Amino acid sequence: MGWEAWRLRTRGVLVEGHRVYARTYEFTDVEGRTRRLTDDYASGERVEILHDPAPGRDTARIGRRTTGTLVCAGCVCLLPLVMAAALVAIGLAGPLAALGVISLGL
């Protein structure tokens, strides 16, 4: 994530915008000015627009774009569960083989 994206995510203001025409959206900033944004984001008529209200900044993007973060967090949470299940399976293999419940095939 670049500096501008980080700044926008931490200091940006979320407002509602609407599509004017293909790839161009219009929104009203916190000072009441109507602004336009061109973005490749494919969405419906109404969208959430995150923009930086700081003077001299003209940074804005459509949506929060948290999907990648959520997917990464899901993978990070699932990885320990998969590793724990593998360790349990490995740990149970010896005793189950000794009882004759399973055959290790060696």
All heavy atoms as an XYZ file, in Angstrom:
800
protein
N       0.849     -1.164      0.000
C       0.000      0.000      0.000
C       0.894      1.226      0.000
O       1.770      1.368      0.840
C      -0.892     -0.054      1.245
C      -1.754      1.143      1.411
S      -2.738      1.207      2.931
C      -3.488     -0.345      2.999
N       0.668      2.123     -0.918
C       1.475      3.324     -1.027
C       1.084      4.364      0.005
O       0.101      4.237      0.728
N       1.899      5.425      0.079
C       1.674      6.497      1.039
C       0.310      7.155      0.835
O      -0.410      7.395      1.798
C       2.794      7.520      0.920
C       2.537      8.773      1.690
C       2.216      9.985      1.187
C       2.550      8.928      3.108
N       2.025     10.898      2.182
C       2.231     10.259      3.392
C       2.780      8.065      4.168
C       2.146     10.765      4.690
C       2.710      8.582      5.458
C       2.396      9.900      5.703
N      -0.045      7.456     -0.389
C      -1.332      8.108     -0.655
C      -2.504      7.206     -0.256
O      -3.480      7.668      0.309
C      -1.446      8.512     -2.127
C      -0.608      9.708     -2.502
C      -1.036     10.983     -1.792
O      -2.253     11.187     -1.563
O      -0.155     11.784     -1.459
N      -2.384      5.915     -0.565
C      -3.458      4.981     -0.209
C      -3.583      4.871      1.307
O      -4.690      4.831      1.846
C      -3.189      3.612     -0.818
N      -2.449      4.849      2.014
C      -2.487      4.776      3.470
C      -3.111      6.036      4.047
O      -3.938      5.977      4.955
C      -1.071      4.598      4.017
C      -1.048      4.561      5.517
C      -1.305      3.493      6.315
C      -0.776      5.662      6.381
N      -1.201      3.861      7.635
C      -0.876      5.199      7.705
C      -0.447      7.000      6.169
C      -0.665      6.015      8.809
C      -0.242      7.805      7.268
C      -0.347      7.310      8.568
N      -2.703      7.184      3.535
C      -3.252      8.456      4.017
C      -4.758      8.519      3.775
O      -5.509      8.946      4.638
C      -2.549      9.620      3.327
C      -3.037     10.967      3.774
C      -2.266     12.088      3.096
N      -2.832     13.372      3.383
C      -2.612     14.065      4.491
N      -1.820     13.586      5.407
N      -3.170     15.233      4.689
N      -5.183      8.069      2.620
C      -6.600      8.083      2.288
C      -7.377      7.148      3.211
O      -8.456      7.484      3.686
C      -6.778      7.670      0.824
C      -8.155      7.877      0.219
C      -8.566      9.328      0.297
C      -8.137      7.421     -1.229
N      -6.816      5.983      3.489
C      -7.498      5.009      4.347
C      -7.582      5.492      5.787
O      -8.567      5.256      6.476
C      -6.793      3.673      4.294
C      -7.445      2.637      5.169
C      -6.906      1.300      4.900
N      -7.723      0.722      3.854
C      -7.593     -0.495      3.405
N      -6.674     -1.278      3.873
N      -8.373     -0.953      2.481
N      -6.557      6.193      6.270
C      -6.553      6.615      7.667
C      -7.210      7.976      7.900
O      -7.774      8.205      8.963
C      -5.112      6.674      8.222
O      -4.329      7.543      7.406
C      -4.504      5.296      8.252
N      -7.155      8.862      6.905
C      -7.701     10.211      7.101
C      -8.841     10.560      6.163
O      -9.370     11.660      6.221
C      -6.581     11.229      6.929
C      -5.502     11.045      7.949
C      -4.605     12.224      8.016
N      -3.625     12.000      9.068
C      -2.338     12.184      8.929
N      -1.863     12.616      7.795
N      -1.523     11.969      9.931
N      -9.194      9.651      5.307
C     -10.224      9.944      4.319
C     -11.624     10.006      4.905
O     -11.895      9.490      5.982
N     -12.505     10.651      4.176
C     -13.904     10.785      4.558
C     -14.734     10.006      3.549
O     -14.530     10.122      2.336
C     -14.325     12.271      4.563
C     -15.801     12.418      4.848
C     -13.495     13.050      5.563
N     -15.673      9.222      4.051
C     -16.523      8.406      3.186
C     -17.806      9.166      2.882
O     -18.520      9.591      3.790
C     -16.832      7.083      3.882
C     -17.394      5.975      3.041
C     -16.398      5.548      1.974
C     -17.740      4.786      3.918
N     -18.075      9.392      1.598
C     -19.291     10.081      1.171
C     -19.993      9.244      0.112
O     -19.404      8.321     -0.450
C     -18.985     11.491      0.600
C     -18.407     12.393      1.671
C     -18.062     11.418     -0.590
N     -21.229      9.576     -0.155
C     -21.972      8.855     -1.197
C     -21.861      9.606     -2.511
O     -21.942     10.830     -2.554
C     -23.444      8.732     -0.803
C     -24.231      7.888     -1.777
C     -25.663      7.659     -1.324
O     -25.844      7.104     -0.249
O     -26.565      8.059     -2.079
N     -21.661      8.838     -3.565
C     -21.576      9.425     -4.893
C     -22.498      8.685     -5.845
O     -23.057      7.647     -5.498
N     -22.663      9.229     -7.018
C     -23.493      8.566     -8.030
C     -22.797      8.642     -9.391
O     -21.991      9.538     -9.645
C     -24.891      9.183     -8.096
C     -24.891     10.616     -8.532
N     -24.620     11.652     -7.681
C     -25.111     11.177     -9.744
C     -24.689     12.792     -8.350
N     -24.978     12.538     -9.604
N     -23.136      7.669    -10.221
C     -22.516      7.608    -11.542
C     -23.147      8.652    -12.455
O     -24.358      8.768    -12.556
C     -22.667      6.213    -12.147
C     -21.945      6.094    -13.455
C     -21.817      4.703    -13.972
N     -23.053      3.956    -13.833
C     -23.143      2.650    -13.933
N     -22.080      1.929    -14.169
N     -24.289      2.038    -13.808
N     -22.290      9.425    -13.112
C     -22.746     10.426    -14.073
C     -22.817      9.781    -15.452
O     -23.814      9.893    -16.149
C     -21.792     11.643    -14.093
C     -22.268     12.679    -15.095
C     -21.663     12.240    -12.716
N     -21.749      9.108    -15.832
C     -21.696      8.292    -17.034
C     -20.602      7.262    -16.834
O     -19.982      7.223    -15.774
C     -21.528      9.124    -18.314
C     -20.455     10.168    -18.273
C     -19.154      9.869    -18.641
C     -20.742     11.470    -17.876
C     -18.175     10.827    -18.602
C     -19.755     12.433    -17.834
C     -18.481     12.108    -18.203
O     -17.499     13.060    -18.165
N     -20.362      6.432    -17.835
C     -19.431      5.307    -17.695
C     -18.114      5.735    -17.062
O     -17.450      6.649    -17.563
C     -19.177      4.669    -19.052
N     -17.749      5.108    -15.963
C     -16.497      5.311    -15.246
C     -16.336      6.680    -14.614
O     -15.276      7.000    -14.096
C     -15.299      5.033    -16.144
C     -15.158      3.638    -16.622
C     -13.962      3.453    -17.496
N     -13.015      4.554    -17.325
C     -11.862      4.650    -17.911
N     -11.479      3.726    -18.726
N     -11.061      5.677    -17.710
N     -17.339      7.539    -14.625
C     -17.241      8.858    -14.011
C     -18.330      8.993    -12.951
O     -19.506      8.768    -13.225
C     -17.384      9.972    -15.054
O     -16.352      9.800    -16.032
C     -17.253     11.331    -14.417
N     -17.890      9.358    -11.755
C     -18.794      9.482    -10.614
C     -18.719     10.901    -10.069
O     -17.693     11.562    -10.159
C     -18.413      8.483     -9.528
C     -18.565      7.058     -9.989
C     -17.546      6.416    -10.674
C     -19.739      6.365     -9.767
C     -17.688      5.117    -11.108
C     -19.893      5.065    -10.201
C     -18.862      4.443    -10.877
O     -19.008      3.162    -11.318
N     -19.810     11.354     -9.482
C     -19.891     12.691     -8.928
C     -20.236     12.574     -7.451
O     -21.058     11.747     -7.059
C     -20.971     13.472     -9.666
C     -20.955     14.945     -9.417
C     -21.902     15.666    -10.366
O     -23.127     15.608    -10.117
O     -21.406     16.264    -11.337
N     -19.588     13.409     -6.622
C     -19.875     13.408     -5.189
C     -19.708     14.815     -4.637
O     -19.107     15.679     -5.263
C     -18.967     12.415     -4.451
C     -17.513     12.778     -4.462
C     -16.935     13.433     -3.378
C     -16.697     12.449     -5.538
C     -15.589     13.756     -3.384
C     -15.350     12.750     -5.546
C     -14.798     13.416     -4.473
N     -20.263     15.027     -3.459
C     -20.137     16.310     -2.783
C     -19.196     16.123     -1.607
O     -19.424     15.255     -0.758
C     -21.515     16.799     -2.294
O     -22.392     16.862     -3.414
C     -21.416     18.168     -1.655
N     -18.134     16.937     -1.554
C     -17.170     16.798     -0.461
C     -17.705     17.453      0.806
O     -18.812     17.990      0.823
C     -15.794     17.337     -0.862
C     -15.787     18.832     -1.123
O     -16.778     19.512     -0.814
O     -14.770     19.321     -1.640
N     -16.926     17.413      1.889
C     -17.388     17.933      3.180
C     -17.564     19.449      3.187
O     -18.260     19.980      4.040
C     -16.429     17.504      4.315
C     -16.492     16.021      4.533
C     -15.017     17.954      4.047
N     -16.970     20.134      2.236
C     -17.129     21.585      2.141
C     -18.292     21.981      1.251
O     -18.537     23.157      1.026
C     -15.835     22.209      1.632
C     -14.684     22.028      2.598
C     -13.373     22.518      2.026
O     -13.341     22.900      0.833
O     -12.389     22.505      2.762
N     -18.985     20.994      0.691
C     -20.154     21.269     -0.136
C     -19.876     21.430     -1.614
O     -20.780     21.749     -2.383
N     -18.621     21.238     -2.031
C     -18.288     21.352     -3.446
C     -18.600     20.050     -4.165
O     -18.339     18.963     -3.654
C     -16.803     21.674     -3.628
C     -16.406     23.031     -3.111
C     -14.953     23.246     -3.298
N     -14.247     22.168     -2.574
C     -12.959     22.173     -2.309
N     -12.213     23.158     -2.740
N     -12.405     21.189     -1.648
N     -19.117     20.163     -5.367
C     -19.373     18.984     -6.190
C     -18.106     18.649     -6.948
O     -17.504     19.492     -7.599
C     -20.528     19.253     -7.178
O     -21.688     19.582     -6.424
C     -20.806     18.040     -8.028
N     -17.696     17.389     -6.842
C     -16.456     16.948     -7.483
C     -16.736     15.717     -8.330
O     -17.702     15.011     -8.111
C     -15.407     16.637     -6.417
C     -15.106     17.871     -5.584
C     -14.235     17.568     -4.412
N     -12.914     17.173     -4.857
C     -11.943     16.846     -4.038
N     -12.139     16.847     -2.752
N     -10.764     16.484     -4.501
N     -15.857     15.468     -9.292
C     -15.974     14.298    -10.166
C     -14.742     13.422    -10.025
O     -13.643     13.913     -9.795
C     -16.150     14.704    -11.622
C     -17.531     15.253    -11.880
C     -17.836     15.314    -13.329
N     -19.227     15.730    -13.483
C     -19.846     15.797    -14.612
N     -19.216     15.488    -15.719
N     -21.093     16.176    -14.671
N     -14.967     12.128    -10.194
C     -13.910     11.142    -10.075
C     -14.061     10.142    -11.208
O     -15.159      9.646    -11.466
C     -14.023     10.427     -8.725
C     -13.199      9.172     -8.521
C     -11.718      9.514     -8.476
C     -13.612      8.478     -7.237
N     -12.974      9.864    -11.903
C     -12.966      8.840    -12.944
C     -12.197      7.645    -12.399
O     -11.076      7.777    -11.934
C     -12.291      9.355    -14.227
O     -13.005     10.510    -14.673
C     -12.313      8.309    -15.316
N     -12.827      6.480    -12.443
C     -12.234      5.273    -11.878
C     -12.691      4.073    -12.695
O     -13.781      4.077    -13.257
C     -12.682      5.122    -10.429
C     -11.818      4.173     -9.633
O     -11.333      3.182    -10.206
O     -11.636      4.406     -8.430
N     -11.867      3.050    -12.773
C     -12.218      1.827    -13.511
C     -13.120      0.906    -12.712
O     -13.500     -0.151    -13.199
C     -10.944      1.054    -13.889
C     -10.146      1.798    -14.936
O     -10.753      2.604    -15.670
O      -8.925      1.581    -15.011
N     -13.463      1.282    -11.513
C     -14.282      0.451    -10.638
C     -15.669      0.256    -11.251
O     -16.343      1.202    -11.608
C     -14.401      1.131     -9.280
C     -15.063      0.310     -8.225
C     -14.384     -0.732     -7.623
C     -16.351      0.586     -7.811
C     -14.972     -1.484     -6.629
C     -16.952     -0.161     -6.820
C     -16.256     -1.194     -6.233
O     -16.846     -1.939     -5.259
N     -16.073     -0.996    -11.393
C     -17.386     -1.305    -11.963
C     -18.387     -1.460    -10.830
O     -18.238     -2.328     -9.981
C     -17.316     -2.579    -12.784
N     -19.382     -0.615    -10.802
C     -20.358     -0.676     -9.725
C     -21.695     -0.140    -10.221
O     -21.851      0.199    -11.386
C     -19.853      0.140     -8.533
O     -20.736     -0.006     -7.460
N     -22.625     -0.047     -9.293
C     -23.970      0.416     -9.628
C     -24.052      1.925     -9.739
O     -23.050      2.633     -9.867
N     -25.270      2.421     -9.654
C     -25.510      3.857     -9.781
C     -24.982      4.637     -8.583
O     -24.448      5.712     -8.727
C     -27.010      4.115     -9.943
C     -27.574      3.618    -11.254
C     -26.973      4.345    -12.445
O     -26.836      5.578    -12.396
O     -26.627      3.669    -13.420
N     -25.144      4.078     -7.389
C     -24.679      4.748     -6.169
C     -23.473      4.002     -5.602
O     -23.465      2.791     -5.540
C     -25.788      4.804     -5.133
C     -26.993      5.583     -5.614
C     -27.635      6.314     -4.446
N     -28.709      7.183     -4.882
C     -28.547      8.442     -5.261
N     -27.361      8.962     -5.284
N     -29.565      9.171     -5.626
N     -22.456      4.748     -5.189
C     -21.232      4.161     -4.667
C     -20.755      4.947     -3.445
O     -21.146      6.094     -3.242
C     -20.098      4.149     -5.718
C     -20.424      3.240     -6.878
C     -19.802      5.549     -6.200
N     -19.908      4.311     -2.652
C     -19.221      4.999     -1.569
C     -17.895      5.510     -2.122
O     -17.178      4.779     -2.797
C     -18.944      4.042     -0.410
C     -20.170      3.626      0.330
C     -19.833      2.673      1.474
O     -18.842      1.922      1.353
O     -20.558      2.700      2.458
N     -17.588      6.770     -1.852
C     -16.343      7.365     -2.325
C     -15.548      7.830     -1.109
O     -16.065      8.545     -0.252
C     -16.608      8.536     -3.288
C     -17.318      8.015     -4.533
C     -15.306      9.251     -3.638
C     -17.678      9.073     -5.536
N     -14.306      7.406     -1.052
C     -13.405      7.789      0.021
C     -12.498      8.892     -0.520
O     -11.791      8.684     -1.507
C     -12.583      6.568      0.438
C     -11.733      6.671      1.690
C     -12.599      6.947      2.916
C     -10.952      5.386      1.879
N     -12.554     10.079      0.089
C     -11.715     11.173     -0.413
C     -10.998     11.853      0.741
O     -11.422     11.791      1.889
C     -12.542     12.178     -1.227
C     -13.362     13.110     -0.387
N     -12.928     14.355     -0.048
C     -14.581     12.967      0.181
C     -13.857     14.952      0.687
N     -14.858     14.128      0.847
N      -9.893     12.495      0.423
C      -9.074     13.196      1.412
C      -9.533     14.645      1.476
O      -9.412     15.382      0.496
C      -7.601     13.108      1.013
C      -6.674     13.579      2.111
O      -7.161     14.161      3.099
O      -5.465     13.366      1.984
N     -10.070     15.085      2.620
C     -10.584     16.455      2.716
C      -9.513     17.510      2.978
O      -9.825     18.701      3.021
C     -11.548     16.369      3.904
C     -10.962     15.312      4.772
C     -10.336     14.314      3.824
N      -8.257     17.119      3.137
C      -7.197     18.083      3.436
C      -7.025     19.076      2.291
O      -7.140     18.708      1.127
C      -5.876     17.353      3.692
N      -6.739     20.342      2.617
C      -6.525     21.343      1.564
C      -5.355     20.961      0.661
O      -4.328     20.490      1.124
C      -6.193     22.616      2.349
C      -6.675     22.371      3.734
C      -6.621     20.892      3.950
N      -5.535     21.149     -0.623
C      -4.484     20.847     -1.588
C      -4.412     19.384     -1.987
O      -3.601     19.002     -2.801
N      -5.250     18.560     -1.421
C      -5.257     17.132     -1.752
C      -6.418     16.862     -2.692
O      -7.525     17.307     -2.463
C      -5.443     16.276     -0.493
C      -4.337     16.419      0.481
C      -3.393     15.295      0.285
N      -2.277     15.441      1.200
C      -1.097     14.987      0.958
N      -0.854     14.358     -0.169
N      -0.130     15.146      1.811
N      -6.149     16.153     -3.740
C      -7.208     15.791     -4.678
C      -7.219     14.269     -4.849
O      -7.228     13.766     -5.956
C      -6.986     16.499     -6.022
C      -8.238     16.474     -6.870
O      -9.332     16.334     -6.299
O      -8.119     16.581     -8.097
N      -7.157     13.569     -3.722
C      -7.106     12.121     -3.742
C      -8.477     11.562     -3.395
O      -9.064     11.945     -2.389
C      -6.069     11.606     -2.724
O      -4.845     12.281     -2.957
C      -5.870     10.126     -2.841
N      -8.959     10.664     -4.223
C     -10.243     10.012     -3.965
C     -10.259      8.673     -4.673
O      -9.543      8.468     -5.659
C     -11.392     10.881     -4.458
N     -11.049      7.761     -4.142
C     -11.246      6.476     -4.806
C     -12.609      5.935     -4.413
O     -13.185      6.323     -3.399
C     -10.143      5.494     -4.455
C     -10.212      4.984     -3.057
C      -9.153      3.921     -2.843
N      -9.288      3.401     -1.497
C      -8.331      2.837     -0.829
N      -7.149      2.700     -1.387
N      -8.530      2.385      0.371
N     -13.091      5.030     -5.221
C     -14.408      4.456     -4.980
C     -14.282      3.302     -4.011
O     -13.460      2.414     -4.183
C     -15.043      4.000     -6.296
C     -15.287      5.226     -7.167
C     -16.341      3.263     -6.041
C     -15.815      4.924     -8.514
N     -15.113      3.316     -2.995
C     -15.187      2.220     -2.037
C     -14.021      2.177     -1.083
O     -13.046      2.903     -1.201
N     -14.149      1.285     -0.112
C     -13.103      1.117      0.889
C     -12.049      0.147      0.405
O     -10.951      0.117      0.899
C     -13.726      0.605      2.185
C     -14.693      1.597      2.759
C     -15.295      1.056      4.031
N     -16.332      1.971      4.484
C     -17.489      1.596      4.916
N     -17.799      0.335      4.982
N     -18.372      2.478      5.310
N     -12.418     -0.713     -0.530
C     -11.527     -1.718     -1.114
C     -10.835     -2.554     -0.043
O      -9.620     -2.651      0.029
C     -10.512     -1.066     -2.036
C     -11.233     -0.312     -3.141
C     -10.427     -0.177     -4.368
N     -11.228      0.504     -5.380
C     -10.748      1.215     -6.337
N      -9.461      1.341     -6.469
N     -11.544      1.773     -7.210
N     -11.658     -3.157      0.784
C     -11.137     -3.981      1.872
C     -11.184     -5.467      1.549
O     -10.808     -6.282      2.370
C     -11.932     -3.734      3.156
O     -13.318     -3.984      2.899
C     -11.752     -2.324      3.657
N     -11.601     -5.831      0.368
C     -11.715     -7.240      0.018
C     -10.381     -7.956      0.132
O     -10.294     -9.040      0.704
C     -12.278     -7.394     -1.410
O     -13.514     -6.698     -1.493
C     -12.500     -8.842     -1.746
N      -9.332     -7.375     -0.385
C      -8.013     -8.003     -0.310
C      -7.553     -8.185      1.122
O      -6.983     -9.214      1.482
N      -7.833     -7.201      1.964
C      -7.470     -7.304      3.370
C      -8.237     -8.425      4.045
O      -7.678     -9.184      4.834
C      -7.747     -5.969      4.082
O      -7.056     -4.932      3.394
C      -7.309     -6.010      5.523
N      -9.523     -8.532      3.737
C     -10.334     -9.590      4.345
C      -9.900    -10.971      3.890
O      -9.869    -11.912      4.685
C     -11.818     -9.361      4.015
C     -12.451     -8.135      4.659
C     -13.879     -7.953      4.165
C     -12.424     -8.249      6.164
N      -9.558    -11.120      2.631
C      -9.087    -12.414      2.123
C      -7.772    -12.791      2.793
O      -7.588    -13.934      3.230
C      -8.930    -12.370      0.587
C      -8.187    -13.584      0.074
C     -10.306    -12.267     -0.069
N      -6.875    -11.849      2.911
C      -5.587    -12.105      3.563
C      -5.801    -12.474      5.032
O      -5.192    -13.418      5.533
C      -4.693    -10.879      3.444
S      -3.063    -11.119      4.168
N      -6.659    -11.766      5.727
C      -6.936    -12.072      7.134
C      -7.555    -13.456      7.274
O      -7.236    -14.192      8.208
C      -7.856    -11.009      7.716
N      -8.426    -13.826      6.346
C      -9.022    -15.164      6.373
C      -7.979    -16.245      6.204
O      -7.995    -17.262      6.914
N      -7.055    -16.031      5.284
C      -5.973    -17.014      5.078
C      -5.083    -17.112      6.305
O      -4.689    -18.210      6.713
C      -5.139    -16.642      3.861
S      -6.021    -16.842      2.308
N      -4.762    -15.981      6.911
C      -3.916    -15.977      8.101
C      -4.614    -16.693      9.258
O      -3.976    -17.403     10.030
C      -3.531    -14.530      8.489
C      -2.923    -14.454      9.871
C      -2.587    -13.954      7.452
N      -5.922    -16.546      9.363
C      -6.670    -17.227     10.431
C      -6.826    -18.718     10.152
O      -6.820    -19.528     11.075
C      -8.045    -16.590     10.603
S      -7.957    -14.936     11.302
N      -6.978    -19.104      8.911
C      -7.171    -20.514      8.582
C      -5.877    -21.317      8.611
O      -5.897    -22.517      8.890
C      -7.818    -20.644      7.209
C      -9.296    -20.279      7.138
C      -9.789    -20.373      5.712
C     -10.113    -21.178      8.039
N      -4.761    -20.687      8.342
C      -3.487    -21.392      8.308
C      -3.164    -22.094      9.627
O      -2.817    -23.272      9.623
C      -2.365    -20.445      7.888
C      -0.983    -21.067      7.734
C      -1.008    -22.117      6.628
C       0.043    -20.005      7.433
N      -3.295    -21.443     10.778
C      -3.024    -22.159     12.035
C      -3.984    -23.326     12.274
O      -3.588    -24.352     12.835
C      -3.199    -21.090     13.115
C      -3.038    -19.798     12.415
C      -3.510    -20.027     11.014
N      -5.226    -23.178     11.844
C      -6.179    -24.278     12.010
C      -5.783    -25.493     11.185
O      -5.864    -26.633     11.652
C      -7.591    -23.821     11.628
C      -8.221    -22.787     12.556
C      -9.554    -22.320     11.992
C      -8.395    -23.351     13.947
N      -5.343    -25.270      9.961
C      -4.902    -26.362      9.097
C      -3.652    -27.017      9.677
O      -3.541    -28.247      9.699
C      -4.650    -25.851      7.662
C      -3.966    -26.896      6.816
C      -5.960    -25.410      7.028
N      -2.728    -26.195     10.169
C      -1.512    -26.741     10.761
C      -1.827    -27.546     12.025
O      -1.257    -28.619     12.247
C      -0.522    -25.614     11.079
C       0.082    -24.988      9.836
S       1.167    -23.597     10.190
C       2.416    -24.370     11.162
N      -2.739    -27.065     12.845
C      -3.120    -27.796     14.060
C      -3.771    -29.128     13.704
O      -3.496    -30.154     14.330
C      -4.053    -26.945     14.908
N      -4.643    -29.135     12.700
C      -5.290    -30.384     12.271
C      -4.250    -31.377     11.750
O      -4.337    -32.578     12.036
C      -6.337    -30.085     11.201
N      -3.259    -30.894     11.015
C      -2.209    -31.775     10.502
C      -1.387    -32.358     11.650
O      -1.063    -33.550     11.651
C      -1.310    -31.016      9.537
N      -1.068    -31.541     12.637
C      -0.294    -32.030     13.776
C      -1.087    -33.046     14.598
O      -0.533    -34.030     15.088
C       0.155    -30.864     14.654
C       1.233    -29.969     14.055
C       1.488    -28.757     14.940
C       2.521    -30.747     13.839
N      -2.372    -32.836     14.749
C      -3.228    -33.801     15.456
C      -3.261    -35.113     14.687
O      -3.149    -36.198     15.274
C      -4.646    -33.232     15.663
C      -5.622    -34.314     16.107
C      -4.606    -32.099     16.677
N      -3.409    -35.044     13.376
C      -3.434    -36.260     12.565
C      -2.113    -37.019     12.669
O      -2.093    -38.244     12.814
C      -3.740    -35.917     11.113
N      -1.011    -36.289     12.634
C       0.307    -36.930     12.760
C       0.469    -37.526     14.160
O       0.966    -38.637     14.331
C       1.433    -35.921     12.443
C       1.411    -35.568     10.960
C       2.795    -36.470     12.851
C       2.298    -34.400     10.588
N       0.020    -36.794     15.169
C       0.133    -37.269     16.546
C      -0.717    -38.493     16.831
O      -0.351    -39.348     17.631
N      -1.845    -38.603     16.169
C      -2.736    -39.750     16.381
C      -2.346    -40.955     15.541
O      -2.795    -42.063     15.812
C      -4.184    -39.361     16.064
C      -4.863    -38.433     17.067
C      -6.252    -38.065     16.568
C      -4.932    -39.070     18.450
N      -1.538    -40.761     14.514
C      -1.193    -41.865     13.615
C      -0.474    -42.989     14.349
O      -0.779    -44.169     14.152
C      -0.343    -41.362     12.455
N       0.478    -42.667     15.237
C       1.229    -43.690     15.963
C       0.346    -44.527     16.880
O       0.334    -45.767     16.781
N      -0.403    -43.913     17.787
C      -1.261    -44.702     18.680
C      -2.338    -45.499     17.941
O      -2.650    -46.631     18.310
C      -1.898    -43.652     19.592
C      -0.965    -42.499     19.563
C      -0.351    -42.511     18.207
N      -2.911    -44.926     16.890
C      -3.943    -45.657     16.142
C      -3.353    -46.850     15.400
O      -3.987    -47.900     15.292
C      -4.667    -44.721     15.173
C      -5.575    -43.664     15.825
C      -6.141    -42.743     14.759
C      -6.696    -44.307     16.620
N      -2.118    -46.697     14.915
C      -1.458    -47.814     14.241
C      -1.126    -48.904     15.258
O      -1.240    -50.097     14.955
C      -0.198    -47.341     13.542
N      -0.730    -48.500     16.472
C      -0.401    -49.489     17.517
C      -1.645    -50.282     17.916
O      -1.553    -51.463     18.263
C       0.217    -48.782     18.714
N      -2.796    -49.655     17.906
C      -4.045    -50.336     18.268
C      -4.592    -51.164     17.107
O      -5.552    -51.901     17.280
C      -5.096    -49.322     18.714
C      -4.827    -48.588     20.031
C      -5.840    -47.495     20.271
C      -4.828    -49.582     21.196
N      -4.022    -51.015     15.945
C      -4.476    -51.751     14.771
C      -5.684    -51.117     14.091
O      -6.318    -51.718     13.231
N      -6.018    -49.883     14.475
C      -7.157    -49.196     13.853
C      -6.825    -48.767     12.428
O      -7.668    -48.844     11.546
C      -7.574    -47.970     14.718
C      -8.685    -47.172     14.059
C      -7.969    -48.400     16.112
N      -5.586    -48.331     12.227
C      -5.152    -47.935     10.882
C      -3.851    -48.643     10.564
O      -3.150    -49.127     11.457
C      -4.953    -46.405     10.749
C      -3.832    -45.921     11.671
C      -6.232    -45.659     10.959
C      -3.420    -44.475     11.405
N      -3.532    -48.695      9.291
C      -2.266    -49.264      8.849
C      -1.462    -48.158      8.191
O      -1.960    -47.453      7.305
C      -2.510    -50.398      7.859
O      -1.290    -50.826      7.323
N      -0.228    -47.981      8.615
C       0.612    -46.931      8.047
C       1.130    -47.302      6.672
O       1.633    -46.460      5.957
C       1.771    -46.610      8.994
C       1.363    -46.008     10.350
C       2.603    -45.778     11.210
C       0.603    -44.724     10.167
N       1.030    -48.561      6.273
C       1.428    -48.973      4.938
C       2.919    -48.963      4.723
O       3.373    -48.765      3.594
N       3.676    -49.133      5.758
C       5.132    -49.131      5.613
C       5.668    -50.498      5.345
O       5.347    -51.488      5.777
C       5.808    -48.550      6.855
C       5.440    -47.096      7.151
C       6.065    -46.683      8.477
C       5.952    -46.196      6.060
